[in-house]
Amino acid sequence: MGSAQTQSKSGSADVQITGTARQMANLEQAVKGLPEVNDAKVAQISSAIANGTYTVDSHHIANQLIQMEQSLKDLPQGADGENADAD
């Protein structure tokens, strides 16, 4: 189990948050302030599609997917000893 829970003398439980949980909470706070949609980017892409000038860089997308996959492999393992993406 990733976090420890102990019983204090008063009978209440003391909970310790793991570093990963703390990092997730910090990231959640950082993301809350961001807009859900980048309106300028949507307008730019919509215009390019309408004008027939929108292009997809398949090599860039493939490289980004590979980089994301490698990053996911570096994440700490779950309590069951397996990564979340393991089948």
LINBEL-V233579 format. One record per residue. N is the residue number from 1. RES is the residue in one small letter. BURIAL is + if it has 24 or more other ideal C-beta (glycine too) atoms within 12 Angstrom, else -. D_LAST is the distance of its C-alpha to the last C-alpha in Angstrom with 1 decimal. Layout:
# LINBEL-V233579
n:N res:RES burial:BURIAL d_last:D_LAST
n:N res:RES burial:BURIAL d_last:D_LAST
This chain:
# LINBEL-V233579
n:1 res:m burial:- d_last:20.2
n:2 res:g burial:- d_last:20.9
n:3 res:s burial:- d_last:24.2
n:4 res:a burial:- d_last:27.2
n:5 res:q burial:- d_last:29.4
n:6 res:t burial:- d_last:32.8
n:7 res:q burial:- d_last:35.8
n:8 res:s burial:- d_last:38.9
n:9 res:k burial:- d_last:42.4
n:10 res:s burial:- d_last:43.1
n:11 res:g burial:- d_last:40.3
n:12 res:s burial:- d_last:38.1
n:13 res:a burial:- d_last:34.6
n:14 res:d burial:- d_last:34.2
n:15 res:v burial:- d_last:30.8
n:16 res:q burial:- d_last:29.7
n:17 res:i burial:- d_last:27.4
n:18 res:t burial:- d_last:25.0
n:19 res:g burial:- d_last:25.5
n:20 res:t burial:- d_last:22.2
n:21 res:a burial:- d_last:23.3
n:22 res:r burial:- d_last:26.8
n:23 res:q burial:- d_last:25.5
n:24 res:m burial:- d_last:23.6
n:25 res:a burial:- d_last:26.8
n:26 res:n burial:- d_last:28.9
n:27 res:l burial:- d_last:26.7
n:28 res:e burial:- d_last:27.0
n:29 res:q burial:- d_last:30.8
n:30 res:a burial:- d_last:31.0
n:31 res:v burial:- d_last:29.3
n:32 res:k burial:- d_last:31.4
n:33 res:g burial:- d_last:34.5
n:34 res:l burial:- d_last:33.1
n:35 res:p burial:- d_last:34.0
n:36 res:e burial:- d_last:31.2
n:37 res:v burial:- d_last:32.5
n:38 res:n burial:- d_last:34.4
n:39 res:d burial:- d_last:37.3
n:40 res:a burial:- d_last:38.9
n:41 res:k burial:- d_last:35.8
n:42 res:v burial:- d_last:35.4
n:43 res:a burial:- d_last:39.1
n:44 res:q burial:- d_last:38.9
n:45 res:i burial:- d_last:36.1
n:46 res:s burial:- d_last:37.7
n:47 res:s burial:- d_last:41.0
n:48 res:a burial:- d_last:39.5
n:49 res:i burial:- d_last:37.9
n:50 res:a burial:- d_last:41.2
n:51 res:n burial:- d_last:43.1
n:52 res:g burial:- d_last:40.9
n:53 res:t burial:- d_last:40.2
n:54 res:y burial:- d_last:36.5
n:55 res:t burial:- d_last:34.6
n:56 res:v burial:- d_last:30.9
n:57 res:d burial:- d_last:30.2
n:58 res:s burial:- d_last:27.1
n:59 res:h burial:- d_last:27.1
n:60 res:h burial:- d_last:27.1
n:61 res:i burial:- d_last:24.2
n:62 res:a burial:- d_last:22.2
n:63 res:n burial:- d_last:23.1
n:64 res:q burial:- d_last:22.2
n:65 res:l burial:- d_last:18.7
n:66 res:i burial:- d_last:18.3
n:67 res:q burial:- d_last:20.0
n:68 res:m burial:- d_last:17.7
n:69 res:e burial:- d_last:14.5
n:70 res:q burial:- d_last:16.4
n:71 res:s burial:- d_last:17.5
n:72 res:l burial:- d_last:14.1
n:73 res:k burial:- d_last:13.3
n:74 res:d burial:- d_last:16.6
n:75 res:l burial:- d_last:15.9
n:76 res:p burial:- d_last:16.3
n:77 res:q burial:- d_last:13.5
n:78 res:g burial:- d_last:13.3
n:79 res:a burial:- d_last:15.3
n:80 res:d burial:- d_last:12.7
n:81 res:g burial:- d_last:12.4
n:82 res:e burial:- d_last:9.0
n:83 res:n burial:- d_last:8.9
n:84 res:a burial:- d_last:8.4
n:85 res:d burial:- d_last:6.4
n:86 res:a burial:- d_last:3.8
n:87 res:d burial:- d_last:0.0
